[in-house]
């Protein structure tokens, strides 16, 4: 039997279904109501638990709006040359100040050869019994695969970039005054010609590095000129001739499948990091043909807690890439977190 105080509470409480448990004369119905109240309470507790867990994940909801005919700033233009190396690169290679692609290719082949012709394996194989020889044969097969991977797949511009010092990779790439031959700015019904390298008070030209293109450039206008500019025309030098200094112009074997001529161009909002590969457009003199196809395997991960947020305001948060700083961007922040997870 229930105590009198407990029975009085159950009979007078406003919690739905609880009063039915003690007021119903039928035992079966009373137990059915008790089961209903217990199930509802369990579901409530589970829902509250899920809400707390979701809150602690710090998921961010982003709302986007489309404003028609709204005054928008003139976009930034980022360009990358598919011919990644400048004339200065050939001088550095000739003076042996920076390892050339030919030397890098030779070192890869030597490393692959050393992996295959290890004398310790031969000595161990000749003195091993039958079961040990089977294990050694499997190990040799694995080494042969790694040797092939080293000499073929790793022979590409990205691996060369990763094995070159950051300052040297900048020296190998194109410079501002060399690449930007001329720029024409049209604003407020007037037209202005910029100097070589686009040195103009209205323009900011920044250099950023990419493992596929080495030096890339972003051309964007000052905030005071955003609303006045109507168009920007660039004349860009596409790099040395294909037969320029063949001694050091060693083509990367794996890059044969990705060869392109011309520029990779990305149009994006000012002060944001360009997605040159994901959203860039391939441009080439005389033709324009590009087909994008990217098979992707999605792996669902929880949103990181308080991503990229420091004690300062979000608007003051800067994301750094090499020598450049960019304004806070949720997508760029998540990309940096994914990179950290991959490296970990």
N, C-alpha and C positions, 0 to 999 in steps of 0.2 A: 504494500500500500504506500501511496505517496504521502509525504507530510502535508498538513493542512495548508501551510504557507505556499508550498510548491504547487498544490492543486489549485489554490486561489489564483496564483500567477498564471498558470497555464489556461485557466478558464477566462481570465480577463485580459490577457495580452492581445495586442493587435497584430501579432505575427500571424500571417495567413496560414491556416491549416493546423496550428498548434492546439487551438481550442477544441477542434473536432476530435482530437485524440482522447481527451478526457470526458467530453460531453456525449460522444456516441455510445449508445448502449450496446450495440453489436460489437463483439470482440474482433471479428474479422475486419469490419470496417475501421475499427480503431487502429488495428495493426497496419491496415492499408494506408491510413492517413499518416501514421508514424513513419512508414517506409517512404511516403511521398515527401514528408518534411525532411527526413534524413538525406534523401537523394538531392533535393533542392538545395539544402545547406552545403552538401559536398560540392555540387556544381558551382555554387556561389564562391566557396573558398578556392576552388580551382581557377575560376575566372579572375578573382582578385590576384592570385599568385601569378597567372600569366601576364596580367597588366603590369605588375611590379617588375617581372623579368623583362618585359618589353621596354619599360621605362629605363631600367638600368643599362640597356643596350645603347641608349642614347641615339636611336635612329633619327635621321634628319629628313623631314619632308620638305621638298622644294616645289614651290608653286611658280609657274611661268605664265606670263601674260603677253598677249599680242596686241600692241597698240598700233592702230593704223595711222599712217602719215605722222608718226611721232618723230620729233627731231632727234636724230641719232648721231653719235660721233663718227667721223670718217674712220673706216676700219684700218687696222694695221695689216701690212703686207710682209710676209716672210718668204724668203727665197732660199733654196738650196741648189747648188750646182751638182748635177750627176757626175761631172768630171771634178772629182773632189780635190785634186792636187793642183796647186798653182805653179808658176815658173820658179818661185822661190824654193819649192819643195825639191826640184831637180838640182838646184845649187847646193842645198843642204845634203842631199844624197851623194852628190859628186865629191863634196868635201868630207864625207864620212862623219858629219856632225849628227846626223840622224840615220837610224837604220832604214835602208831602202826596202821597198816591197820585194825586190829580187833577193836581197840578203835574208829577209824574213822567210821567203819561200824556201831558200836553201837550208835555213836552220830547221824548218819544219820537216823537210825531207830527211835531214840528218838525224833528227830526233826519232822519226818513224823507223829509220834503218837501225838505229841503236836498240830500239825496242824489239826488233826482230832477231838481231844477231847478238844477243847477250851470251857471252861465253859461259857464264855460270849455269845457264839452262842446259847447254850442251854437256858440260861436265856432270851435272846432276842427272841428266837423262841416261848417260852411258853407265853410270854406277847404280841406277835405281832398279828395283825389282819390277815385276809385271804390273802390279796394282799401282805402284807409284808412277810408272811410266804413263799409265792411262790418265792419271791426274795431271801429269806434266803436259801431256798432249792437249788436254782441255785448257790448261793455262796458256799454252802456246797459241791455241786458236783464239783465245780472248785477247792475247797480245797482238795477234795478226789483225783482229778487228779494230783494236785501238790504234794500231799503226795506220791502217787504212783511213780511219776517222781523222787522225791527226794530219795526214798528208793531203787528204781530199777535202773533207768537210770544213776543217778549221782554216783552210787556205782561202780566207775571204777578208774583205776590207774591215769588217767589224772586229775580227780577232786582231788584225793589225792595229786598229785603233785602240783596243784594250791593252795591247802590249807596247804602246807608245806613251811617253810622258805627256801630261796634260798640256804643258807649255809647248812641247814639240808638236803636238797635233794641231795647235793653233797656228804655229809657224808654217806647217805644211799646207794648210787650207788657204782659201782665197781671202784677200784683203779688201777692205771697203773701197779704197781708191782704185784698185785694180779691176774689181768686178763691176761696180756701178759707173758706167761710162757717162751717162747723162740721165737727168730726170726733169720732167716737165710737169709743172703744177698749174692747174687751172682753178681759180677761186674768184668768186664775186665778179664774174664776167671778164676777168683778166687772166692773163697767162704769164707764167714766170719760168725761166730756164734756170735750173740749178747747175752748180759746178760739178766737175768730176768728183765722184764720191758722194754726190747729193749733200754737199755742205750748204745748208740753208738754215736760217734761224727758225723757220717753221717746222723743221724736220728733226727727228731723233733717229739715228741709225745705231742699232745695237747688234753685237755679234754674239751668237750662241753656238754651241758645239753639238754635233750629232754623230753617232758612230757610223752612220751610212754615208754622210756627206761631209764630215769634218766641219768646216766653218760654214755657218748659215747666217743670214742677216735679216733683221726685222726693221722695216721702215715704217715709222708712225709719226703722226703730227703732234705738235704741242696742244695742250688742252684749249688754249686761246684760239687755235685755228681749226678745231674740230668741225664747227658748224659752218665755216666759210669755204672749205675745200670742196670742189666739185669732182675733180678727177686727178689721178696721178698716173703718169706714163714713165716707164723705166726702160732704159736701154742698157742691157746687161751683157758683159763679155762672158762667153761660154767656156773659157779656159784654153790651154795650149792645144795646138793641132795634134791629132791622133798619132802622128809620126814624130812628135817632138821628143828628142833625146831617148832613143830606143834602148839605151844601155840600162836605164833604171826603170823603164816603163814596163814592169812585169805585171801582166794581167793576173788577177786572182782567179784561181781555177773555179771556185764555187760561184763567183760572181758572174760567170759567163751566162748563167741562167737568168740573171737579173739586170743585164746590161741595158742602159738607157742613155739617151743623149738629150741635152736640154736642161730644163729647170724643173724643180719641184716647188710649187707655189701654194701657199696657204693664206687664206683671208680669214682674219679673226678679230675679236674685239681688242681695242688698245689695252696695253698693260697686262695682257694675259699670255700665258705660254702657248706657243703654236703647237698644234697636233699635226706635224708635218707629214707623217706617214699615214695616220688614220684619216685625215681630212684634206690632205694636200692634193693638188691637181698636177698631173704630168703635162708639161708644155714643151713642145719641140718645134724648131723652125720648119715650116712647110707642112706640118701635119699635126693633128691632135687625135690620138687614139689611145684610150686607156680602158681596161676592163679590170674591175676590182672583184676579187673573190677570196674570201677569208673564212675557212672552216674554223669554228671556235668551240671549245668544250668549256661550258660554264661550270664553275665550282662556287656554290653558294657559301659565303662567309658572312658572319655577323658584322654589322657596322661597328668599326672601332669606337671605343668610348672616348668621347670628347676629341674627335679627330682634329689635330693641328691647332687646337685652341690653347692659347697661353693666357696668363692672367690679364693681359691687355685686351682691349676691344678687338673684335674680329676684323674690323676694317684696318687695323694697324698690323695685322699678321702678315708677314712676308714669307714666301716660299722661295728657297734658294736652289739654283741649278748652276753648277760651276761658278762663274763669276757674276751671274745675273740674279736679280731679285724680281719676283712677280707678286702681284696682289693675290690675296687669298681667293681661292676658287675651290669649291667643294669637290669637283671632279678631279682636279689636279692633286688635292689633298688625299683623296682615296687612292689615286694612282701611286702616290708616294708610299702609302701604307701597304699597298699590294707589293710594291718593289721590296719594301723591308721584309715582308713575309716570305717572298721568294728567296731573298738572300739568306734569311734565317734558316 
